Amino acid sequence: MSSLDPVLMSRILTGLTLFVHIVLATIGVGIPIMLALAEWRGIRTGDNYYTLLARRWARGYVITVAVGVVTGTAIGLQLSLLWPTFMRVAGKAIALPLFLETFAFFVEAIFLGIYLYTWDRFKNKWTHLMLLIPVAIGASGSAFFITSMNAFMNQPQGFELVDGVFTNVNPFVAMFNPATPTKVSHVLASAYTTSAAALASIAAFSLLRGSKHIYFKKALKLTVVSTFVFAVATVMIGDFSGKFLAKYQPEKLAAAEWHFETMTEAPLIYGGFLDENNEIKYALEIPYALSILAGNSPSTEVIGLNEFPENERPPLSVHYFFDLKVTSGAVIVLIPLLYMFRKKLPGKKSYPKWLLLSILALGPLSMTAIWLGWFLAEIGRQPWILRGYMKVSDAATTSSSVGWMLVLFIVLYLVLSISAIRVLSQLFRNKSAEEEIRQLGLELEGGDRK
């Protein structure tokens, strides 16, 4: 282990931690919105099935929050242990969002606890729903502050560099850098999309298993329609992100599109591969599309990758992450659209098996899109950890113990993941939705209204 490159080991360990944490963080940000939608609809229509949806989702949500605390703490620990030079140089600039993220999480956790233990405690049901406002604000606030820190790494500002030392640091200017609006909005929209899609997958799975109760059909409708709305918003924000890259990080956009020469009327390259001479083979070329993505006009000039020194170019593999992410986004919009127009499709069944299988795939597909987006964002920033100021190789620890840390955290994440899956599985197997509906007497309270 001591002979392994500490920079490579640090990158692998940090990547692994974020790979695990981003699943929990995404759910943590998006589920409160879905809880609020379900409970709001239950109160507004008097349909207790929607209220039961919120109850059951909340039980699973608290498990993911608890596990997310562990992985989030690991990230904070690894920042100091694995990237000491980065923290020493940029610590003053990122200290504010790190502190505010912790504060936002405390707000979320406190009100989530109150929310969970006050079901049926208020005469006015709207009072209980209002408790979700600080939960959602805290969850989305955590995403905002952490993402603004990542945005600073992509577009650093708010300081002066004197003899290699950051001076006159203004943390507010650093936090509200040009990358913050598009990155934060994209993270939030994709988190809402993924959470709705994951819940839609659960509802589809129940229907595929033979459950015909209207509870699951209502769950499916709420979650699939929500997925569509959030997915469309994510796609629109993704377009703004492309324009941001064209202006502020042209090398990332050029690498993602295998765009080597600066030109107007630039085509968008989809698929294909590069030969030993960087010639593009077997790709779909969409005329003018890259220029339109960069500036809404075919005459927009798009900077090519050859304008940058070779040692400052991102890996060309990010092209595949970009293509797969775009494809995933299109499918995530298409499947809910098919659901909403299902009655006009051929066949007599309202819920054909192929459609339910497609909806079942929404959750894993949405999470895969999250990972692909993260790969594109982080690998596309290479070789920089702080773009234009510090490279990854200069920021990592020189300790020979990183390999053993990697083994330790692999074991930790395996234990956490398996435990979380088992707990969530047992939580809902021990009391099915149908059983809880009977116990609560919802069948007698008009819950069957469509």
Secondary structure, DSSP 8 states (H G I E B T S, - for coil): -TTS-HHHHHHHHHHHHHHHHHHHHHHHHHHHHHHHHHHHHHHHH--HHHHHHHHHHHHHHHHHHHHHHHHHHHHHHHHHHH-HHHHHHHHHHHHHHHHHHHHHHHHHHHHHHHHHT-TT--SSHHHHHHTHHHHHHHHHHHHHHHHHHHHHHHS--SSEEETTEEES--HHHHHT-TTHHHHHHHHHHHHHHHHHHHHHHHHHHHHHTT---HHHHHHHHHHHHHHHHHHHHHHHHHHHHHHHHHHH-HHHHHHHTT--S-BSS--EEES-EE-TT--EES-EEETTHHHHHHHSSTT--B--GGGS-GGG---TTHHHHHHHHHHHHHHHHHHHHHHHTGGGSSSS-SS-HHHHHHHHTHHHHHHHHHHHHHHHHHHTTTTEEETTTEEHHHHS---TTHHHHHHHHHHHHHHHHHHHHHHHHHHHHSS-HHHHHHHHTGGGTTTT--
